[in-house]
Amino acid sequence: MKKHLIDVYISDNCTECDQLVNYLSELNISFNKKNTTVNKENLRQLQQENIYITPTIIIDNYYRIIGFQQGKIKQLLR
């Protein structure tokens, strides 16, 4: 599997965020977890992309996946 730069934007009390983090961890995919509840700078970064929903994954500063879309994640990370 190719090495990617992956930022995962999550928030507290978000079941879908927890599922996404667990899924990536199970696949042994390294990623930067950015909590928008704890760190408002992470929230601002996400909003600069015109995204207001967590979870959001940004892959290689190019691809954006909003929500836990397992199929799309698998497709982009193979």
N, CA, C and O atoms as CSV, one atom per row, in Angstrom:
chain,resi,resn,atom,element,x,y,z
A,1,MET,N,N,0.833,-1.169,0.000
A,1,MET,CA,C,0.000,0.000,0.000
A,1,MET,C,C,0.886,1.243,0.000
A,1,MET,O,O,1.846,1.321,0.767
A,2,LYS,N,N,0.573,2.203,-0.844
A,2,LYS,CA,C,1.344,3.435,-0.962
A,2,LYS,C,C,1.213,4.265,0.315
A,2,LYS,O,O,0.166,4.257,0.961
A,3,LYS,N,N,2.275,4.977,0.671
A,3,LYS,CA,C,2.274,5.847,1.843
A,3,LYS,C,C,1.601,7.170,1.486
A,3,LYS,O,O,1.964,7.810,0.499
A,4,HIS,N,N,0.630,7.572,2.282
A,4,HIS,CA,C,-0.118,8.810,2.052
A,4,HIS,C,C,-0.018,9.721,3.269
A,4,HIS,O,O,0.182,9.258,4.392
A,5,LEU,N,N,-0.159,11.016,3.032
A,5,LEU,CA,C,-0.321,11.979,4.107
A,5,LEU,C,C,-1.818,12.075,4.368
A,5,LEU,O,O,-2.577,12.505,3.499
A,6,ILE,N,N,-2.242,11.676,5.560
A,6,ILE,CA,C,-3.666,11.619,5.869
A,6,ILE,C,C,-3.956,12.426,7.127
A,6,ILE,O,O,-3.390,12.172,8.190
A,7,ASP,N,N,-4.851,13.407,6.987
A,7,ASP,CA,C,-5.350,14.163,8.130
A,7,ASP,C,C,-6.803,13.750,8.346
A,7,ASP,O,O,-7.611,13.769,7.417
A,8,VAL,N,N,-7.121,13.378,9.579
A,8,VAL,CA,C,-8.473,12.961,9.926
A,8,VAL,C,C,-9.024,13.968,10.931
A,8,VAL,O,O,-8.533,14.076,12.054
A,9,TYR,N,N,-10.046,14.697,10.511
A,9,TYR,CA,C,-10.679,15.682,11.380
A,9,TYR,C,C,-11.859,15.019,12.078
A,9,TYR,O,O,-12.767,14.493,11.436
A,10,ILE,N,N,-11.824,15.057,13.405
A,10,ILE,CA,C,-12.866,14.431,14.213
A,10,ILE,C,C,-13.379,15.438,15.239
A,10,ILE,O,O,-12.807,16.513,15.421
A,11,SER,N,N,-14.461,15.066,15.899
A,11,SER,CA,C,-14.972,15.864,17.011
A,11,SER,C,C,-15.377,14.922,18.136
A,11,SER,O,O,-15.558,13.723,17.919
A,12,ASP,N,N,-15.517,15.462,19.322
A,12,ASP,CA,C,-15.927,14.657,20.470
A,12,ASP,C,C,-17.375,14.187,20.309
A,12,ASP,O,O,-18.173,14.823,19.622
A,13,ASN,N,N,-17.695,13.070,20.949
A,13,ASN,CA,C,-19.052,12.518,20.955
A,13,ASN,C,C,-19.590,12.274,19.545
A,13,ASN,O,O,-20.754,12.553,19.260
A,14,CYS,N,N,-18.744,11.756,18.680
A,14,CYS,CA,C,-19.096,11.503,17.277
A,14,CYS,C,C,-18.838,10.024,16.986
A,14,CYS,O,O,-17.690,9.602,16.847
A,15,THR,N,N,-19.904,9.252,16.897
A,15,THR,CA,C,-19.785,7.812,16.668
A,15,THR,C,C,-19.104,7.511,15.341
A,15,THR,O,O,-18.260,6.620,15.256
A,16,GLU,N,N,-19.471,8.250,14.315
A,16,GLU,CA,C,-18.879,8.042,12.988
A,16,GLU,C,C,-17.377,8.336,13.016
A,16,GLU,O,O,-16.597,7.662,12.343
A,17,CYS,N,N,-16.977,9.335,13.788
A,17,CYS,CA,C,-15.551,9.666,13.933
A,17,CYS,C,C,-14.811,8.492,14.578
A,17,CYS,O,O,-13.731,8.106,14.131
A,18,ASP,N,N,-15.403,7.933,15.631
A,18,ASP,CA,C,-14.797,6.791,16.317
A,18,ASP,C,C,-14.666,5.596,15.373
A,18,ASP,O,O,-13.643,4.911,15.371
A,19,GLN,N,N,-15.702,5.349,14.572
A,19,GLN,CA,C,-15.668,4.235,13.616
A,19,GLN,C,C,-14.551,4.431,12.604
A,19,GLN,O,O,-13.846,3.481,12.263
A,20,LEU,N,N,-14.386,5.650,12.125
A,20,LEU,CA,C,-13.351,5.952,11.137
A,20,LEU,C,C,-11.958,5.743,11.718
A,20,LEU,O,O,-11.111,5.107,11.091
A,21,VAL,N,N,-11.721,6.272,12.903
A,21,VAL,CA,C,-10.414,6.130,13.549
A,21,VAL,C,C,-10.110,4.647,13.785
A,21,VAL,O,O,-8.991,4.198,13.540
A,22,ASN,N,N,-11.094,3.895,14.256
A,22,ASN,CA,C,-10.905,2.458,14.480
A,22,ASN,C,C,-10.614,1.723,13.180
A,22,ASN,O,O,-9.751,0.845,13.144
A,23,TYR,N,N,-11.323,2.071,12.117
A,23,TYR,CA,C,-11.131,1.434,10.817
A,23,TYR,C,C,-9.712,1.661,10.300
A,23,TYR,O,O,-9.046,0.714,9.882
A,24,LEU,N,N,-9.249,2.904,10.325
A,24,LEU,CA,C,-7.896,3.210,9.848
A,24,LEU,C,C,-6.843,2.517,10.712
A,24,LEU,O,O,-5.834,2.032,10.202
A,25,SER,N,N,-7.086,2.477,12.017
A,25,SER,CA,C,-6.147,1.812,12.929
A,25,SER,C,C,-6.078,0.313,12.651
A,25,SER,O,O,-4.996,-0.274,12.668
A,26,GLU,N,N,-7.237,-0.309,12.394
A,26,GLU,CA,C,-7.271,-1.741,12.078
A,26,GLU,C,C,-6.492,-2.059,10.812
A,26,GLU,O,O,-5.903,-3.134,10.696
A,27,LEU,N,N,-6.487,-1.122,9.855
A,27,LEU,CA,C,-5.751,-1.309,8.604
A,27,LEU,C,C,-4.279,-0.919,8.729
A,27,LEU,O,O,-3.529,-0.993,7.756
A,28,ASN,N,N,-3.870,-0.506,9.928
A,28,ASN,CA,C,-2.493,-0.050,10.183
A,28,ASN,C,C,-2.092,1.114,9.284
A,28,ASN,O,O,-0.959,1.186,8.809
A,29,ILE,N,N,-3.024,2.011,9.061
A,29,ILE,CA,C,-2.770,3.203,8.258
A,29,ILE,C,C,-2.419,4.340,9.207
A,29,ILE,O,O,-3.174,4.635,10.133
A,30,SER,N,N,-1.280,4.977,8.979
A,30,SER,CA,C,-0.897,6.084,9.845
A,30,SER,C,C,-1.612,7.361,9.385
A,30,SER,O,O,-1.768,7.615,8.191
A,31,PHE,N,N,-2.034,8.143,10.363
A,31,PHE,CA,C,-2.772,9.363,10.060
A,31,PHE,C,C,-2.593,10.361,11.197
A,31,PHE,O,O,-2.247,9.998,12.321
A,32,ASN,N,N,-2.838,11.623,10.874
A,32,ASN,CA,C,-2.811,12.702,11.860
A,32,ASN,C,C,-4.238,12.943,12.319
A,32,ASN,O,O,-5.090,13.335,11.522
A,33,LYS,N,N,-4.504,12.711,13.590
A,33,LYS,CA,C,-5.845,12.920,14.131
A,33,LYS,C,C,-5.954,14.361,14.603
A,33,LYS,O,O,-5.159,14.815,15.426
A,34,LYS,N,N,-6.949,15.080,14.074
A,34,LYS,CA,C,-7.131,16.489,14.394
A,34,LYS,C,C,-8.525,16.693,14.984
A,34,LYS,O,O,-9.525,16.701,14.266
A,35,ASN,N,N,-8.567,16.857,16.298
A,35,ASN,CA,C,-9.833,17.006,16.998
A,35,ASN,C,C,-10.267,18.476,16.948
A,35,ASN,O,O,-9.557,19.364,17.422
A,36,THR,N,N,-11.452,18.713,16.361
A,36,THR,CA,C,-11.948,20.081,16.199
A,36,THR,C,C,-12.626,20.605,17.459
A,36,THR,O,O,-12.824,21.811,17.601
A,37,THR,N,N,-12.982,19.706,18.374
A,37,THR,CA,C,-13.593,20.134,19.633
A,37,THR,C,C,-12.520,20.650,20.585
A,37,THR,O,O,-12.690,21.688,21.225
A,38,VAL,N,N,-11.431,19.924,20.669
A,38,VAL,CA,C,-10.347,20.249,21.601
A,38,VAL,C,C,-9.496,21.407,21.087
A,38,VAL,O,O,-9.091,22.272,21.864
A,39,ASN,N,N,-9.225,21.428,19.786
A,39,ASN,CA,C,-8.328,22.427,19.210
A,39,ASN,C,C,-9.068,23.215,18.119
A,39,ASN,O,O,-9.315,22.702,17.028
A,40,LYS,N,N,-9.410,24.443,18.426
A,40,LYS,CA,C,-10.187,25.272,17.483
A,40,LYS,C,C,-9.400,25.623,16.221
A,40,LYS,O,O,-10.000,25.969,15.203
A,41,GLU,N,N,-8.071,25.542,16.265
A,41,GLU,CA,C,-7.269,25.760,15.056
A,41,GLU,C,C,-7.582,24.662,14.033
A,41,GLU,O,O,-7.642,24.930,12.833
A,42,ASN,N,N,-7.781,23.442,14.503
A,42,ASN,CA,C,-8.170,22.354,13.598
A,42,ASN,C,C,-9.520,22.648,12.952
A,42,ASN,O,O,-9.718,22.374,11.769
A,43,LEU,N,N,-10.438,23.199,13.721
A,43,LEU,CA,C,-11.745,23.578,13.185
A,43,LEU,C,C,-11.593,24.654,12.117
A,43,LEU,O,O,-12.236,24.583,11.070
A,44,ARG,N,N,-10.753,25.643,12.371
A,44,ARG,CA,C,-10.521,26.710,11.383
A,44,ARG,C,C,-9.910,26.152,10.093
A,44,ARG,O,O,-10.284,26.566,8.996
A,45,GLN,N,N,-8.970,25.212,10.230
A,45,GLN,CA,C,-8.359,24.599,9.045
A,45,GLN,C,C,-9.423,23.917,8.195
A,45,GLN,O,O,-9.425,24.039,6.970
A,46,LEU,N,N,-10.317,23.207,8.848
A,46,LEU,CA,C,-11.379,22.501,8.135
A,46,LEU,C,C,-12.327,23.492,7.463
A,46,LEU,O,O,-12.728,23.293,6.316
A,47,GLN,N,N,-12.678,24.540,8.167
A,47,GLN,CA,C,-13.588,25.545,7.614
A,47,GLN,C,C,-12.960,26.296,6.443
A,47,GLN,O,O,-13.680,26.747,5.552
A,48,GLN,N,N,-11.634,26.439,6.422
A,48,GLN,CA,C,-10.965,27.065,5.281
A,48,GLN,C,C,-11.147,26.235,4.012
A,48,GLN,O,O,-11.039,26.755,2.901
A,49,GLU,N,N,-11.422,24.953,4.184
A,49,GLU,CA,C,-11.690,24.059,3.046
A,49,GLU,C,C,-13.186,24.062,2.697
A,49,GLU,O,O,-13.632,23.294,1.844
A,50,ASN,N,N,-13.958,24.939,3.371
A,50,ASN,CA,C,-15.416,24.992,3.224
A,50,ASN,C,C,-16.085,23.680,3.638
A,50,ASN,O,O,-17.076,23.256,3.042
A,51,ILE,N,N,-15.531,23.056,4.655
A,51,ILE,CA,C,-16.081,21.819,5.199
A,51,ILE,C,C,-16.455,22.094,6.652
A,51,ILE,O,O,-15.674,22.661,7.416
A,52,TYR,N,N,-17.664,21.682,7.012
A,52,TYR,CA,C,-18.187,21.978,8.342
A,52,TYR,C,C,-18.692,20.723,9.047
A,52,TYR,O,O,-19.466,20.815,9.999
A,53,ILE,N,N,-18.260,19.556,8.584
A,53,ILE,CA,C,-18.757,18.282,9.102
A,53,ILE,C,C,-17.577,17.388,9.473
A,53,ILE,O,O,-16.566,17.346,8.773
A,54,THR,N,N,-17.726,16.685,10.574
A,54,THR,CA,C,-16.763,15.641,10.929
A,54,THR,C,C,-17.501,14.309,10.923
A,54,THR,O,O,-18.701,14.269,11.194
A,55,PRO,N,N,-16.817,13.243,10.623
A,55,PRO,CA,C,-15.404,13.174,10.290
A,55,PRO,C,C,-15.147,13.602,8.844
A,55,PRO,O,O,-15.996,13.447,7.966
A,56,THR,N,N,-13.982,14.129,8.635
A,56,THR,CA,C,-13.496,14.456,7.294
A,56,THR,C,C,-12.066,13.963,7.182
A,56,THR,O,O,-11.263,14.134,8.099
A,57,ILE,N,N,-11.757,13.354,6.054
A,57,ILE,CA,C,-10.398,12.897,5.786
A,57,ILE,C,C,-9.858,13.714,4.617
A,57,ILE,O,O,-10.538,13.898,3.607
A,58,ILE,N,N,-8.643,14.197,4.766
A,58,ILE,CA,C,-7.949,14.850,3.657
A,58,ILE,C,C,-6.702,14.018,3.372
A,58,ILE,O,O,-5.836,13.847,4.229
A,59,ILE,N,N,-6.636,13.504,2.140
A,59,ILE,CA,C,-5.548,12.614,1.734
A,59,ILE,C,C,-4.633,13.359,0.777
A,59,ILE,O,O,-5.072,13.871,-0.253
A,60,ASP,N,N,-3.358,13.412,1.130
A,60,ASP,CA,C,-2.325,14.040,0.298
A,60,ASP,C,C,-2.672,15.493,-0.061
A,60,ASP,O,O,-2.330,15.966,-1.145
A,61,ASN,N,N,-3.342,16.185,0.840
A,61,ASN,CA,C,-3.767,17.574,0.624
A,61,ASN,C,C,-4.569,17.748,-0.660
A,61,ASN,O,O,-4.608,18.843,-1.221
A,62,TYR,N,N,-5.207,16.685,-1.127
A,62,TYR,CA,C,-5.940,16.749,-2.386
A,62,TYR,C,C,-7.348,16.169,-2.267
A,62,TYR,O,O,-8.332,16.865,-2.519
A,63,TYR,N,N,-7.443,14.902,-1.884
A,63,TYR,CA,C,-8.735,14.228,-1.808
A,63,TYR,C,C,-9.423,14.555,-0.493
A,63,TYR,O,O,-8.788,14.571,0.561
A,64,ARG,N,N,-10.719,14.816,-0.557
A,64,ARG,CA,C,-11.526,15.061,0.639
A,64,ARG,C,C,-12.639,14.024,0.699
A,64,ARG,O,O,-13.374,13.827,-0.268
A,65,ILE,N,N,-12.750,13.375,1.833
A,65,ILE,CA,C,-13.833,12.418,2.055
A,65,ILE,C,C,-14.571,12.881,3.296
A,65,ILE,O,O,-14.003,12.946,4.386
A,66,ILE,N,N,-15.840,13.202,3.117
A,66,ILE,CA,C,-16.655,13.672,4.231
A,66,ILE,C,C,-17.512,12.508,4.717
A,66,ILE,O,O,-18.223,11.871,3.940
A,67,GLY,N,N,-17.429,12.247,6.015
A,67,GLY,CA,C,-18.157,11.126,6.600
A,67,GLY,C,C,-17.323,9.855,6.512
A,67,GLY,O,O,-16.247,9.837,5.913
A,68,PHE,N,N,-17.835,8.810,7.111
A,68,PHE,CA,C,-17.143,7.519,7.106
A,68,PHE,C,C,-17.611,6.732,5.894
A,68,PHE,O,O,-18.623,6.033,5.950
A,69,GLN,N,N,-16.870,6.849,4.798
A,69,GLN,CA,C,-17.185,6.178,3.543
A,69,GLN,C,C,-16.126,5.112,3.291
A,69,GLN,O,O,-15.136,5.346,2.597
A,70,GLN,N,N,-16.352,3.955,3.860
A,70,GLN,CA,C,-15.376,2.877,3.841
A,70,GLN,C,C,-14.927,2.505,2.435
A,70,GLN,O,O,-13.733,2.321,2.202
A,71,GLY,N,N,-15.842,2.393,1.511
A,71,GLY,CA,C,-15.495,2.021,0.140
A,71,GLY,C,C,-14.604,3.060,-0.535
A,71,GLY,O,O,-13.630,2.712,-1.203
A,72,LYS,N,N,-14.934,4.306,-0.360
A,72,LYS,CA,C,-14.154,5.385,-0.974
A,72,LYS,C,C,-12.760,5.460,-0.359
A,72,LYS,O,O,-11.774,5.690,-1.060
A,73,ILE,N,N,-12.686,5.264,0.956
A,73,ILE,CA,C,-11.393,5.281,1.636
A,73,ILE,C,C,-10.521,4.166,1.102
A,73,ILE,O,O,-9.354,4.381,0.773
A,74,LYS,N,N,-11.087,2.974,1.015
A,74,LYS,CA,C,-10.339,1.808,0.530
A,74,LYS,C,C,-9.840,2.039,-0.893
A,74,LYS,O,O,-8.707,1.689,-1.224
A,75,GLN,N,N,-10.683,2.625,-1.726
A,75,GLN,CA,C,-10.333,2.887,-3.130
A,75,GLN,C,C,-9.169,3.870,-3.238
A,75,GLN,O,O,-8.256,3.659,-4.037
A,76,LEU,N,N,-9.193,4.932,-2.449
A,76,LEU,CA,C,-8.164,5.961,-2.546
A,76,LEU,C,C,-6.844,5.563,-1.877
A,76,LEU,O,O,-5.791,6.106,-2.213
A,77,LEU,N,N,-6.899,4.623,-0.937
A,77,LEU,CA,C,-5.689,4.272,-0.206
A,77,LEU,C,C,-5.000,2.996,-0.690
A,77,LEU,O,O,-3.999,2.586,-0.102
A,78,ARG,N,N,-5.495,2.376,-1.719
A,78,ARG,CA,C,-4.827,1.148,-2.192
A,78,ARG,C,C,-3.608,1.433,-3.002
A,78,ARG,O,O,-2.944,0.506,-3.466
